[in-house]
Amino acid sequence: MSGTVAAEPVEVEDVEAESRFEARIDGALAGFAEYIRSAKLVVYPHTVVDPAFEGRGIGGTLARAALDDARRRGLPVLATCPFIKAWMLRHPEYADLAYENQSRVTD
């Protein structure tokens, strides 16, 4: 099996006041994925995992939560964060969310 999965329960919350998803383990901030959300698009510019929590699947957990949220909202995703972009490429079930794959609609 490739990759590492967090052994501890990871809680992910959308902290709208900070425009980011936060991942916590036992209450400690393990990482976050920032977003810029509009009515037509969500941009994921930056993801951070605290070095103390690296290698536990926190980044992937954040990516999945953020992309699932975009899907629920019906928003295409522009992943300018290299981690989120690479994660989407490794998980083709999220390819339909990529802004590049959306039909262009002009106003």
C-alpha positions in Angstrom: 0.0 0.0 0.0 1.5 3.3 -1.0 1.1 6.4 1.2 0.6 6.8 4.9 -2.8 7.1 6.6 -3.3 9.0 9.8 -3.6 6.6 12.7 -5.2 9.2 14.9 -8.7 10.5 14.1 -8.4 13.7 12.0 -11.1 16.3 12.3 -11.4 18.6 9.4 -13.5 21.8 9.7 -14.3 24.6 7.2 -13.2 27.8 9.1 -14.9 30.3 6.9 -13.7 33.3 8.9 -10.1 32.2 7.9 -11.0 31.0 4.4 -9.4 27.6 5.1 -10.1 24.0 6.0 -8.3 23.1 9.2 -7.2 19.6 10.1 -6.8 18.8 13.9 -5.6 15.8 15.8 -6.5 15.8 19.5 -7.3 19.5 19.2 -3.9 20.4 17.8 -3.7 22.2 14.4 -2.1 19.6 12.1 -2.5 21.5 8.8 -4.7 23.7 6.7 -5.8 24.3 3.1 -6.6 27.9 2.2 -9.3 28.8 -0.3 -10.7 31.7 -2.2 -14.4 31.0 -2.9 -16.8 32.9 -5.1 -20.2 32.0 -6.5 -18.7 30.6 -9.6 -15.3 29.1 -8.6 -13.1 28.0 -5.7 -9.3 28.5 -5.8 -7.0 26.4 -3.6 -3.8 28.5 -3.4 -1.9 27.0 -0.5 -1.8 23.9 1.8 0.3 23.5 4.9 1.0 20.5 7.1 2.8 21.1 10.4 6.2 19.2 10.2 5.2 17.4 13.4 2.3 15.8 11.5 4.0 15.1 8.1 3.7 11.6 6.7 0.4 10.9 8.3 -1.9 11.6 5.4 -3.0 15.0 6.7 -2.5 16.7 3.3 -4.6 14.1 1.5 -7.3 14.3 4.2 -7.5 18.1 3.7 -7.5 17.8 -0.1 -10.4 15.3 0.0 -12.4 17.4 2.4 -11.8 20.6 0.3 -12.7 18.9 -3.0 -15.7 17.2 -1.6 -16.9 20.6 -0.4 -16.4 22.1 -3.8 -18.4 19.2 -5.3 -21.3 19.7 -2.9 -21.4 23.4 -3.7 -21.2 22.7 -7.5 -18.1 24.8 -7.9 -15.2 24.1 -10.3 -11.8 24.1 -8.7 -8.7 26.0 -9.7 -5.9 24.4 -7.9 -2.9 26.7 -7.9 -1.5 24.9 -4.8 1.0 22.4 -6.2 0.0 19.8 -3.6 -3.8 20.0 -4.3 -3.1 20.0 -8.1 -0.9 16.9 -7.8 -3.4 15.2 -5.5 -6.2 15.8 -8.0 -4.0 14.2 -10.8 -3.5 11.1 -8.6 -7.2 10.8 -7.9 -9.0 10.9 -11.3 -12.4 10.7 -9.5 -11.9 14.5 -8.9 -10.9 15.3 -12.5 -14.4 16.6 -13.3 -13.9 19.4 -10.7 -10.8 20.9 -12.4 -11.6 24.3 -13.8 -9.6 23.4 -16.9 -12.1 20.6 -17.6 -15.2 22.7 -17.2 -17.2 24.2 -20.1 -16.5 27.8 -20.5 -19.6 29.9 -20.1 -19.5 33.6 -20.9 -21.7 36.1 -19.2 
